[in-house]
C-alpha cells in the first residue's frame, strides 16, 4: 500500500473491485451537482489530479444494494480539522470531499444518504438526502460550507446515526446500513454508552467504518476509534488511488 494509507480490521467487505483508473471526469468523484461549481476548498482537494487529468475513477460490481440501509457520513468539524494537509488543503475539506463522494455512491445504489457534521457534544447538524428525491444544490452547499468548530465528541453523532438507522428500519424494514466516521481526533466514551451502542449495532446489523484523516494516532491500537470500528484506516492523502479505492470498495 502507499505510504499515506494504512488499513486494518477489514471485515464484511462486499462486492468486487473491477476497475480503478485515472481520468479527468470530476463528476465521477464528487456529486455531479458540484462538478461545475466554484467551491475553492472542495475543488482544491482534487486540483493537482484534475489539472493533470489524474482523478481516480472507480467502478465496482457485487451484490445488489436493494433493501440496504442508509449510508451515513459523520464528519468531524472541530477546530483541529481546519489544519492544512497535503497541498495546503484542510483536513475538513478532505473529509467533506470524501463524504460527498459517498453521497454520489449512495445515490447510484438507490440508498439514502445522511451527512452529520459534528464537533463538541452540543454541536451537531444533520443533512438528509433521501434516495429517489432530487438533491438540492443549496443543501449540498450548506453541507459543504458548514463548519461548527469546538472540540470532538463521538457519542452525539453516533447516537444520532443509530437513531436514524433504527427509524429507517422501523419505517421500511431496511437494515445493514453503513456509518463512516471521519475524524482527526480520538476521544473517550462511557462504558454504558458503549454497551448500548453495541446492542443497537447488533440489532440493526450496520457496519461502522473509521477514517483517521491526517492523524495516525487517532487510529492507533487501543484507541476508542479502533474499538468502535469494523474497518479502520488512516489516510493522509485522499488522492491516493489505493486509499480511496479501498474505502469505496467495502461500502
WOGIBEL-V929719 format. One record per pair of residues at least 4 apart in sequence whose ideal C-beta (glycine too) atoms are under 6 Angstrom apart, sorted by sequence separation. I is the first residue (numbers start at 1). J is the second residue. D is the distance in whole Angstrom. If there is no record, write none. Layout:
i	j	d
I	J	D
I	J	D
This chain:
i	j	d
1	5	5
30	34	5
39	43	5
46	50	5
77	81	6
84	88	5
85	89	6
89	93	5
119	123	4
141	145	6
142	146	6
154	158	6
155	159	6
168	172	6
189	193	5
241	245	6
27	32	4
49	54	4
50	55	6
76	81	5
106	111	4
189	194	6
49	55	5
84	90	6
85	91	6
118	124	5
129	135	6
168	174	5
169	175	5
212	218	4
219	225	6
226	232	6
238	244	6
106	113	4
212	219	4
218	225	5
27	35	4
82	90	5
83	91	6
117	125	5
235	243	5
26	35	5
46	55	6
81	91	5
82	92	6
103	113	5
116	126	5
81	92	4
115	127	4
165	177	5
219	232	5
114	128	5
77	92	6
210	225	5
219	234	4
99	115	6
113	129	4
127	143	4
112	130	5
161	179	5
216	234	5
112	131	5
210	229	4
75	95	5
111	131	6
110	131	5
125	146	6
208	229	5
208	230	6
209	231	5
210	232	4
212	234	4
213	235	6
214	236	5
207	230	5
75	99	5
211	235	6
123	148	4
29	55	5
73	99	4
123	150	5
115	143	5
24	53	4
28	57	5
73	102	5
117	146	6
119	148	4
175	204	5
176	205	5
177	206	4
178	207	5
179	208	5
180	209	5
181	210	5
182	211	5
184	213	5
120	150	4
175	205	5
184	214	6
71	102	6
117	148	6
119	150	4
120	151	4
184	215	4
22	54	5
23	55	6
121	153	4
124	156	5
186	218	4
120	153	6
124	157	6
152	185	4
154	187	6
185	218	6
23	57	5
155	189	6
71	106	4
121	156	5
152	187	5
154	189	6
169	204	6
189	224	6
21	57	5
186	223	5
20	58	6
155	193	5
162	200	5
186	224	6
118	157	4
165	204	5
186	225	6
19	59	4
71	111	6
77	117	5
18	59	6
78	119	4
116	157	5
165	206	6
70	112	4
71	113	5
72	114	4
73	115	5
74	116	5
75	117	5
77	119	5
17	60	6
18	61	5
68	111	6
45	89	5
65	109	4
70	114	6
116	160	6
15	60	5
16	61	6
44	89	5
16	62	5
65	111	6
15	62	2
14	62	5
45	93	5
96	144	6
14	63	6
45	94	6
114	164	6
41	93	4
45	97	4
42	97	6
31	100	6
30	100	5
77	147	5
79	149	5
30	101	6
77	148	5
29	101	6
31	103	6
78	150	6
31	104	5
78	151	6
178	251	5
78	152	5
76	152	6
74	157	4
95	182	4
72	161	5
91	184	5
69	165	6
70	168	6
69	168	6
33	135	6
42	144	6
81	184	6
33	137	5
80	184	6
69	174	5
80	185	6
69	175	6
33	140	6
67	174	6
69	176	5
70	177	5
71	178	5
72	179	5
73	180	5
74	181	5
75	182	5
76	183	4
68	176	5
69	177	3
95	213	5
94	213	6
91	213	5
91	214	5
85	214	5
98	238	6
94	238	5
86	237	5
56	241	5
58	245	6
56	244	5
49	239	5
58	248	5
12	207	6
11	230	5
10	231	5
20	241	6
9	231	6
9	232	5
20	245	5
7	233	4
6	234	5
5	235	5
4	236	4
17	249	4
4	237	4
5	240	5
4	240	5
5	242	6
13	250	4
2	240	5
5	243	4
7	246	6
2	242	5
1	242	5
